[in-house]
Structures are given as structure tokens and as C-alpha cells.
């Protein structure tokens, strides 16, 4: 928008005076040329400062009077070609210029000025955890062309900390959790630039890690390829009663050194012990599990050991003794606070699933998990406490789980139970097998129990008994029908005196050659089932 207007401001030149002066005295007035404004030049700074350089141009001008068009009502006088600097906020302004000629005549000129700020560019931020308080985090943020930055830490809606570009905002969370982080950079005008991230606020893990804390956040930093590491419900409580365990899918293809790391809150103190143990469930024996302990300050400071699985499809305890490593030198001046695990180290993952649990400094053993029916005496069925009783004065009756001595006929399983009935043992000697806690045999649908037996003689009675700690019991006897071979005996507890299907029976007992003193024979049994 441009406007020119001639303003006759010669207040002394009235018609009365002009009539009283001769032509020679008014010639300079009559010959004076009108001042004009040809343009107003604007130079707007590109640094979002809002500074604008204004230069009016014209002809027949002795001076310009410049009005900036914002809240500043002051004006400045400029000569032709001279500039003035003024700082604006973002918006549109009408600039007014009054051009004066030699006799004071005024020409008014108006020009529209648009001031826009560019959006911030190259927004970057860094999340910095506090070394002493796991609830406290700092965010350092910067952006080109930003006048200020807002940091939203995500714990409370619309709560933010405002900082200058390049500065740091520090915040202490009130509770553990995962929070959405939002960084917004402002240019001083309407243009903004923003970025987002996540802050996981959880107490760092100690070395004694059980994965059972319902509020715990267990963080694994995987590397080397297709490692999927997740805390899930424990799929096999035999040997490990923990409700939670880590499912580790060793994907393929992956590097032979693929694994995952867990940062620890405190440095490991090897003075408290050099033995470390971990429960592992593997589908294969002979699998190397490497543990590496390193410093988060310098990953080159580290010690590592391998341990190999020995069982299949069952929990076992792997033991690592760092006594022979140079841990004292490696961690003399730096903390040992990063635990790294490599399953099947040295081999591509192969899409094999493992489970790990209970990583501790010190020894541990498998949990005692008693069996339930059906009972097949394989390792996956539980820990079998076979209590022999009624032995001779010089030798106990022994019940134990052993390798199947006769893998033939109806029973080719690898493990069975045995009862050694020594010479002179009681006529009632036998073996007791307690069942799992909070478990009792369910007789609501069937009262039949079958047992595979192996006896050196046919025609001997094998007594089967169910009982509980309250003293409730029922028993029934069946005769063997073959010698030196596996065959099945079936018991109908409904025919046992005192039996009641509503009673909770929590233990089974077997008596071989019941009623006869021991003759130094060994009996075998397996697959107790309904």
C-alpha cells in the first residue's frame, strides 16, 4: 500500500500576507517543487531478532519523518538515503513517512511491513540421568533460530520448564514409570519446531535379579542382531518356583557375539564373593552361556567367563567363578556395573528359545518342586522325594530315581523309581512320595490308579496307599502277574476301606511284597497315573 498526499502547512502564507508582498518576495515559494517519496526499503534480519532496517527514498526532500507503526509512537528524522533500525515482534505494520521539501510542504507516504520469524531449525536434545538419584533427569536442548525452548517431562499435563537454547532443564519425578518427553522450540513468533522422546524412570537393577518385582522395569540393551528378551510368566516351575522369568529368543541371522546388557545400580564388590550363578532353561545340552562384567565408564574394562548347559528342557544352575580373572586390575578405578549375557556364544542364534532367571552373586540351587499325577519320574515332572521306610536293623529301605534298567515292552522311558528292600526289612517296608504343595489327587471323575511295575517275582502283593497329613488314608493291594518285565497294575480306590473321594489325599505310598520280610530284592515302578 502506497499513499502520497501534499499537505499545505505554510501557516504564514495567508492570502492576506500574499496580497501585501510583491512578486519578488514570494518567488521562492512559487518555484518550490513538491517533495515525493519514491520508495521505502526494508531489510529484515534473518536471525529472528525482529530487527528491521528502514530506508526512505525520495526527491526534493530536505528530511523525512518516520513513524514505525507499532506501539512506539515516537518518530525519527532522516535525510534522504539515511536508515533507521527498529525491532518488531511478528506481525504486519503500517509504516508512515512524512517528506518535507524546502518550504516545509509535507508529503505523506504509507507502506505495509510484514515481519515473520522463521521456524527453529536443527533441534537437538540430550537426556542426562542423575548419577545419585534415579528419579532425577536433565535435558539439554538447542536449536538454530530459537528464542526459547520448553521441556515437558511428561509426568503432569501442561507442566514444562522453559530454558534458553543450549541450556539444561532438570526435573525430579515423583514416581517410577515411562514418561513421554516433549521438546518445543519457539522462534519468537508463530513458527515452532518440536521433537519427542521417552524417559524410563526406574530404580536401576541390583545384581541379585529375580525378575519377580511386579513394579520392576527390567531393561535389556540388545545387540548383535535378532535378540528378543522379554520378562514373562515362568513357563516351567520345576526347579524354579519364581513366578517370572526371562524368555530369550536367540534369533537368526545374528552375530555370533549377539547378546544383551543390563546396567546395575551399584558396582559389583568382588570382595563379597567371586562366584556368580544364574538359572538357565535350554532345549539343548552343551550350550555355552557367556557372562561378561564390564564398566559403564569404559567397556574395555571387563572380565568374562563361559558355562555350559548340561540338561535339556529343564532348569539348571550355571556357576561362574571369577576368582582366576583379573577383576582386581580391571575395576581398580572404575565400577563393575554392567552385566552382559551371551547365549550360545560363538554360534548364530538359530531361532532358539532359552529362559534365564535368578542372576545372583553367590551360590544357589534348584527349588524343590514336588510332583503331581501323572508321575513319570522324568526331570520335567518335578523333584522326587522318595522316602524309603521299614528297612532292616543294618540297612535302610532305599527309594530313588534311577535310569531305567529295562527299557523294553510297555516302558521305554529313560528314568524310573526303585525300591531296595534289604534282607530282614519289615514286612511293611516301602516308599512314600509326597505330592506338590496345595495339590491333591482329584478323584471326582475316576477312582482308578495305574502303576507300571517291574518285579523279580510274579504273584507278590503290591500295596498302593493314599494319605494326608491329617491321618486320612486308604489302601488296596494288587498282585504282580509277571517276573522280570514291565507290566501294569490297576487299583480301584473305590474298593479300598475308608476311601472317600472328597478327601484331599496328598501322598502316595507303595509296598512291594507286602506282608513278607525283605529278601534283598529291588523293585521298580513308573508312570503313576489316573
Order of alpha helices (4+ residues) and beta strands (2+ residues): beta-alpha-alpha-beta-beta-beta-beta-beta-beta-beta-beta-beta-beta-beta-beta-beta-beta-beta-beta-beta-beta-beta-beta-alpha-beta-beta-beta-beta-beta-beta-beta-beta-beta-beta-beta-beta
